[in-house]
Amino acid sequence: MTDAFAERTRRCQQRLDAADADALVLFPSTNLFYLSGFREHPGERHLLLFVPKDDDPVFVVPDMYGEQIADESWISDVRTWSDGDDPLSLVGSVADEFDLHGGHLLVDDRMWALFTQGLRRTLPDATFGLASEAIDSLRMRKDETEIEALRTAGEVADRASVGIRELGEDAIGMTESELAAEIEARLSDAGGDELAFDTIVGSGPNGAKPHHGHGDREIGSGDPVVLDFGAFVGGYPGDQTRTVVFAGDPPEGYEEVHRAVLEAEQAGVDAAEPGVTAESVDRAAREVIESYGYGEEFIHRTGHGVGLDVHEGPYIVEGNDLELEPGMVFSVEPGIYLPGEFGVRIEDLVVITEDGCERLNDSPRTWQSL
């Protein structure tokens, strides 16, 4: 895997030229992990990775991280500072070495203001852009190691999904929060490392709120329940949505709405192939829902890219004329939301292949429990 991180860095350096930039400056984030192999949460201390256009990368880190980074990253140039030191003095010396004082630097898109402001004070003659200019196009095309991790995460979600459906009548009377806890336990039992995002269990009218989360409402007989969940496996997330009626007769009109969403999801998957635009996949799904008369009730984009971040490029939305390429992974998740009544969403992840796409989820998409 060390070679893969180094190769990603080399390719990113090539993109700095195209962006007319002299270096990347990253802090603890998925971007930093993607290039270095070192994973850490952001903290109050300066922990920065400089990736110059024509030289080897350099870490600037607190003393306490020196040995850890040496063990976990392929990057050998690790320069440390001690508590009580001014870390910006070390930042300035790195800038001197790589002649960055009047350069154009691409900083991590999510870098805290604490650190961006420090860079601006230390390098007042430099100009700044966003790291996404150089790195996003790389991250959108997954390599086989990444795709295999995403496949495994999809299988974990599938196993949890089937097990939850099998609850049938036993789910009646559970609160949304209790069912969410059951889903999360099953994700862990199936091999998930940690939750990819807060589990959504939207029952009855709560299902008409796309990001409802879960609460104390009890699931009743005949309630449609939107279930959106996933777990990380090897640093990559699963993300799947199913809408299920665990027992009883669903509300009037529900079966037609579910059929419309199911057909729209299939249309989006069928449209996904190399060379087509992201917006054409959105349009394929949206046209089906519009044909059923529910166009105004489909209130979000059709999908989002998935990788080290649960939401990243490519975004499957009107106006995105990006052409899809092999290795791109994204969700196809149309939905219809009827306020005060119920909602339906069905979601799978797909990866673009050389001649079409591969679904990464294969659990039942029907509305009945098992």
Secondary structure as a PSIPRED ss2 file (coil, helix, strand):
# PSIPRED VFORMAT (PSIPRED V4.0)

   1 M C   1.000  0.000  0.000
   2 T H   0.000  1.000  0.000
   3 D H   0.000  1.000  0.000
   4 A H   0.000  1.000  0.000
   5 F H   0.000  1.000  0.000
   6 A H   0.000  1.000  0.000
   7 E H   0.000  1.000  0.000
   8 R H   0.000  1.000  0.000
   9 T H   0.000  1.000  0.000
  10 R H   0.000  1.000  0.000
  11 R H   0.000  1.000  0.000
  12 C H   0.000  1.000  0.000
  13 Q H   0.000  1.000  0.000
  14 Q H   0.000  1.000  0.000
  15 R H   0.000  1.000  0.000
  16 L H   0.000  1.000  0.000
  17 D H   0.000  1.000  0.000
  18 A H   0.000  1.000  0.000
  19 A C   1.000  0.000  0.000
  20 D C   1.000  0.000  0.000
  21 A C   1.000  0.000  0.000
  22 D C   1.000  0.000  0.000
  23 A E   0.000  0.000  1.000
  24 L E   0.000  0.000  1.000
  25 V E   0.000  0.000  1.000
  26 L E   0.000  0.000  1.000
  27 F C   1.000  0.000  0.000
  28 P C   1.000  0.000  0.000
  29 S C   1.000  0.000  0.000
  30 T H   0.000  1.000  0.000
  31 N H   0.000  1.000  0.000
  32 L H   0.000  1.000  0.000
  33 F H   0.000  1.000  0.000
  34 Y H   0.000  1.000  0.000
  35 L H   0.000  1.000  0.000
  36 S H   0.000  1.000  0.000
  37 G C   1.000  0.000  0.000
  38 F C   1.000  0.000  0.000
  39 R C   1.000  0.000  0.000
  40 E C   1.000  0.000  0.000
  41 H C   1.000  0.000  0.000
  42 P C   1.000  0.000  0.000
  43 G C   1.000  0.000  0.000
  44 E C   1.000  0.000  0.000
  45 R C   1.000  0.000  0.000
  46 H C   1.000  0.000  0.000
  47 L C   1.000  0.000  0.000
  48 L E   0.000  0.000  1.000
  49 L E   0.000  0.000  1.000
  50 F E   0.000  0.000  1.000
  51 V E   0.000  0.000  1.000
  52 P E   0.000  0.000  1.000
  53 K C   1.000  0.000  0.000
  54 D C   1.000  0.000  0.000
  55 D C   1.000  0.000  0.000
  56 D C   1.000  0.000  0.000
  57 P C   1.000  0.000  0.000
  58 V E   0.000  0.000  1.000
  59 F E   0.000  0.000  1.000
  60 V E   0.000  0.000  1.000
  61 V E   0.000  0.000  1.000
  62 P E   0.000  0.000  1.000
  63 D H   0.000  1.000  0.000
  64 M H   0.000  1.000  0.000
  65 Y H   0.000  1.000  0.000
  66 G H   0.000  1.000  0.000
  67 E H   0.000  1.000  0.000
  68 Q H   0.000  1.000  0.000
  69 I H   0.000  1.000  0.000
  70 A H   0.000  1.000  0.000
  71 D H   0.000  1.000  0.000
  72 E H   0.000  1.000  0.000
  73 S C   1.000  0.000  0.000
  74 W C   1.000  0.000  0.000
  75 I C   1.000  0.000  0.000
  76 S C   1.000  0.000  0.000
  77 D C   1.000  0.000  0.000
  78 V E   0.000  0.000  1.000
  79 R E   0.000  0.000  1.000
  80 T E   0.000  0.000  1.000
  81 W E   0.000  0.000  1.000
  82 S C   1.000  0.000  0.000
  83 D C   1.000  0.000  0.000
  84 G C   1.000  0.000  0.000
  85 D C   1.000  0.000  0.000
  86 D C   1.000  0.000  0.000
  87 P H   0.000  1.000  0.000
  88 L H   0.000  1.000  0.000
  89 S H   0.000  1.000  0.000
  90 L H   0.000  1.000  0.000
  91 V H   0.000  1.000  0.000
  92 G H   0.000  1.000  0.000
  93 S H   0.000  1.000  0.000
  94 V H   0.000  1.000  0.000
  95 A H   0.000  1.000  0.000
  96 D H   0.000  1.000  0.000
  97 E H   0.000  1.000  0.000
  98 F C   1.000  0.000  0.000
  99 D C   1.000  0.000  0.000
 100 L C   1.000  0.000  0.000
 101 H C   1.000  0.000  0.000
 102 G C   1.000  0.000  0.000
 103 G C   1.000  0.000  0.000
 104 H E   0.000  0.000  1.000
 105 L E   0.000  0.000  1.000
 106 L E   0.000  0.000  1.000
 107 V E   0.000  0.000  1.000
 108 D C   1.000  0.000  0.000
 109 D C   1.000  0.000  0.000
 110 R C   1.000  0.000  0.000
 111 M C   1.000  0.000  0.000
 112 W C   1.000  0.000  0.000
 113 A H   0.000  1.000  0.000
 114 L H   0.000  1.000  0.000
 115 F H   0.000  1.000  0.000
 116 T H   0.000  1.000  0.000
 117 Q H   0.000  1.000  0.000
 118 G H   0.000  1.000  0.000
 119 L H   0.000  1.000  0.000
 120 R H   0.000  1.000  0.000
 121 R H   0.000  1.000  0.000
 122 T H   0.000  1.000  0.000
 123 L C   1.000  0.000  0.000
 124 P C   1.000  0.000  0.000
 125 D C   1.000  0.000  0.000
 126 A C   1.000  0.000  0.000
 127 T E   0.000  0.000  1.000
 128 F E   0.000  0.000  1.000
 129 G E   0.000  0.000  1.000
 130 L E   0.000  0.000  1.000
 131 A C   1.000  0.000  0.000
 132 S H   0.000  1.000  0.000
 133 E H   0.000  1.000  0.000
 134 A H   0.000  1.000  0.000
 135 I H   0.000  1.000  0.000
 136 D H   0.000  1.000  0.000
 137 S H   0.000  1.000  0.000
 138 L H   0.000  1.000  0.000
 139 R H   0.000  1.000  0.000
 140 M H   0.000  1.000  0.000
 141 R E   0.000  0.000  1.000
 142 K C   1.000  0.000  0.000
 143 D C   1.000  0.000  0.000
 144 E H   0.000  1.000  0.000
 145 T H   0.000  1.000  0.000
 146 E H   0.000  1.000  0.000
 147 I H   0.000  1.000  0.000
 148 E H   0.000  1.000  0.000
 149 A H   0.000  1.000  0.000
 150 L H   0.000  1.000  0.000
 151 R H   0.000  1.000  0.000
 152 T H   0.000  1.000  0.000
 153 A H   0.000  1.000  0.000
 154 G H   0.000  1.000  0.000
 155 E H   0.000  1.000  0.000
 156 V H   0.000  1.000  0.000
 157 A H   0.000  1.000  0.000
 158 D H   0.000  1.000  0.000
 159 R H   0.000  1.000  0.000
 160 A H   0.000  1.000  0.000
 161 S H   0.000  1.000  0.000
 162 V H   0.000  1.000  0.000
 163 G H   0.000  1.000  0.000
 164 I H   0.000  1.000  0.000
 165 R H   0.000  1.000  0.000
 166 E C   1.000  0.000  0.000
 167 L C   1.000  0.000  0.000
 168 G H   0.000  1.000  0.000
 169 E H   0.000  1.000  0.000
 170 D H   0.000  1.000  0.000
 171 A H   0.000  1.000  0.000
 172 I C   1.000  0.000  0.000
 173 G C   1.000  0.000  0.000
 174 M C   1.000  0.000  0.000
 175 T E   0.000  0.000  1.000
 176 E H   0.000  1.000  0.000
 177 S H   0.000  1.000  0.000
 178 E H   0.000  1.000  0.000
 179 L H   0.000  1.000  0.000
 180 A H   0.000  1.000  0.000
 181 A H   0.000  1.000  0.000
 182 E H   0.000  1.000  0.000
 183 I H   0.000  1.000  0.000
 184 E H   0.000  1.000  0.000
 185 A H   0.000  1.000  0.000
 186 R H   0.000  1.000  0.000
 187 L H   0.000  1.000  0.000
 188 S H   0.000  1.000  0.000
 189 D H   0.000  1.000  0.000
 190 A C   1.000  0.000  0.000
 191 G C   1.000  0.000  0.000
 192 G C   1.000  0.000  0.000
 193 D C   1.000  0.000  0.000
 194 E E   0.000  0.000  1.000
 195 L E   0.000  0.000  1.000
 196 A C   1.000  0.000  0.000
 197 F C   1.000  0.000  0.000
 198 D C   1.000  0.000  0.000
 199 T C   1.000  0.000  0.000
 200 I E   0.000  0.000  1.000
 201 V E   0.000  0.000  1.000
 202 G E   0.000  0.000  1.000
 203 S E   0.000  0.000  1.000
 204 G H   0.000  1.000  0.000
 205 P H   0.000  1.000  0.000
 206 N H   0.000  1.000  0.000
 207 G H   0.000  1.000  0.000
 208 A H   0.000  1.000  0.000
 209 K C   1.000  0.000  0.000
 210 P C   1.000  0.000  0.000
 211 H C   1.000  0.000  0.000
 212 H C   1.000  0.000  0.000
 213 G C   1.000  0.000  0.000
 214 H C   1.000  0.000  0.000
 215 G C   1.000  0.000  0.000
 216 D C   1.000  0.000  0.000
 217 R C   1.000  0.000  0.000
 218 E E   0.000  0.000  1.000
 219 I C   1.000  0.000  0.000
 220 G C   1.000  0.000  0.000
 221 S C   1.000  0.000  0.000
 222 G C   1.000  0.000  0.000
 223 D C   1.000  0.000  0.000
 224 P E   0.000  0.000  1.000
 225 V E   0.000  0.000  1.000
 226 V E   0.000  0.000  1.000
 227 L E   0.000  0.000  1.000
 228 D E   0.000  0.000  1.000
 229 F E   0.000  0.000  1.000
 230 G C   1.000  0.000  0.000
 231 A E   0.000  0.000  1.000
 232 F E   0.000  0.000  1.000
 233 V E   0.000  0.000  1.000
 234 G C   1.000  0.000  0.000
 235 G C   1.000  0.000  0.000
 236 Y E   0.000  0.000  1.000
 237 P E   0.000  0.000  1.000
 238 G C   1.000  0.000  0.000
 239 D C   1.000  0.000  0.000
 240 Q E   0.000  0.000  1.000
 241 T E   0.000  0.000  1.000
 242 R E   0.000  0.000  1.000
 243 T E   0.000  0.000  1.000
 244 V E   0.000  0.000  1.000
 245 V E   0.000  0.000  1.000
 246 F C   1.000  0.000  0.000
 247 A C   1.000  0.000  0.000
 248 G C   1.000  0.000  0.000
 249 D C   1.000  0.000  0.000
 250 P C   1.000  0.000  0.000
 251 P C   1.000  0.000  0.000
 252 E C   1.000  0.000  0.000
 253 G C   1.000  0.000  0.000
 254 Y H   0.000  1.000  0.000
 255 E H   0.000  1.000  0.000
 256 E H   0.000  1.000  0.000
 257 V H   0.000  1.000  0.000
 258 H H   0.000  1.000  0.000
 259 R H   0.000  1.000  0.000
 260 A H   0.000  1.000  0.000
 261 V H   0.000  1.000  0.000
 262 L H   0.000  1.000  0.000
 263 E H   0.000  1.000  0.000
 264 A H   0.000  1.000  0.000
 265 E H   0.000  1.000  0.000
 266 Q H   0.000  1.000  0.000
 267 A H   0.000  1.000  0.000
 268 G H   0.000  1.000  0.000
 269 V H   0.000  1.000  0.000
 270 D H   0.000  1.000  0.000
 271 A H   0.000  1.000  0.000
 272 A C   1.000  0.000  0.000
 273 E C   1.000  0.000  0.000
 274 P C   1.000  0.000  0.000
 275 G C   1.000  0.000  0.000
 276 V C   1.000  0.000  0.000
 277 T E   0.000  0.000  1.000
 278 A H   0.000  1.000  0.000
 279 E H   0.000  1.000  0.000
 280 S H   0.000  1.000  0.000
 281 V H   0.000  1.000  0.000
 282 D H   0.000  1.000  0.000
 283 R H   0.000  1.000  0.000
 284 A H   0.000  1.000  0.000
 285 A H   0.000  1.000  0.000
 286 R H   0.000  1.000  0.000
 287 E H   0.000  1.000  0.000
 288 V H   0.000  1.000  0.000
 289 I H   0.000  1.000  0.000
 290 E H   0.000  1.000  0.000
 291 S H   0.000  1.000  0.000
 292 Y C   1.000  0.000  0.000
 293 G C   1.000  0.000  0.000
 294 Y C   1.000  0.000  0.000
 295 G H   0.000  1.000  0.000
 296 E H   0.000  1.000  0.000
 297 E H   0.000  1.000  0.000
 298 F C   1.000  0.000  0.000
 299 I C   1.000  0.000  0.000
 300 H C   1.000  0.000  0.000
 301 R C   1.000  0.000  0.000
 302 T C   1.000  0.000  0.000
 303 G E   0.000  0.000  1.000
 304 H E   0.000  0.000  1.000
 305 G E   0.000  0.000  1.000
 306 V C   1.000  0.000  0.000
 307 G C   1.000  0.000  0.000
 308 L C   1.000  0.000  0.000
 309 D C   1.000  0.000  0.000
 310 V C   1.000  0.000  0.000
 311 H C   1.000  0.000  0.000
 312 E E   0.000  0.000  1.000
 313 G E   0.000  0.000  1.000
 314 P E   0.000  0.000  1.000
 315 Y E   0.000  0.000  1.000
 316 I E   0.000  0.000  1.000
 317 V C   1.000  0.000  0.000
 318 E C   1.000  0.000  0.000
 319 G C   1.000  0.000  0.000
 320 N C   1.000  0.000  0.000
 321 D C   1.000  0.000  0.000
 322 L C   1.000  0.000  0.000
 323 E E   0.000  0.000  1.000
 324 L C   1.000  0.000  0.000
 325 E C   1.000  0.000  0.000
 326 P C   1.000  0.000  0.000
 327 G C   1.000  0.000  0.000
 328 M E   0.000  0.000  1.000
 329 V E   0.000  0.000  1.000
 330 F E   0.000  0.000  1.000
 331 S E   0.000  0.000  1.000
 332 V E   0.000  0.000  1.000
 333 E C   1.000  0.000  0.000
 334 P C   1.000  0.000  0.000
 335 G E   0.000  0.000  1.000
 336 I E   0.000  0.000  1.000
 337 Y E   0.000  0.000  1.000
 338 L E   0.000  0.000  1.000
 339 P C   1.000  0.000  0.000
 340 G C   1.000  0.000  0.000
 341 E C   1.000  0.000  0.000
 342 F E   0.000  0.000  1.000
 343 G E   0.000  0.000  1.000
 344 V E   0.000  0.000  1.000
 345 R E   0.000  0.000  1.000
 346 I C   1.000  0.000  0.000
 347 E E   0.000  0.000  1.000
 348 D E   0.000  0.000  1.000
 349 L E   0.000  0.000  1.000
 350 V E   0.000  0.000  1.000
 351 V E   0.000  0.000  1.000
 352 I E   0.000  0.000  1.000
 353 T C   1.000  0.000  0.000
 354 E C   1.000  0.000  0.000
 355 D C   1.000  0.000  0.000
 356 G C   1.000  0.000  0.000
 357 C E   0.000  0.000  1.000
 358 E E   0.000  0.000  1.000
 359 R E   0.000  0.000  1.000
 360 L C   1.000  0.000  0.000
 361 N C   1.000  0.000  0.000
 362 D C   1.000  0.000  0.000
 363 S C   1.000  0.000  0.000
 364 P C   1.000  0.000  0.000
 365 R C   1.000  0.000  0.000
 366 T C   1.000  0.000  0.000
 367 W C   1.000  0.000  0.000
 368 Q E   0.000  0.000  1.000
 369 S C   1.000  0.000  0.000
 370 L C   1.000  0.000  0.000
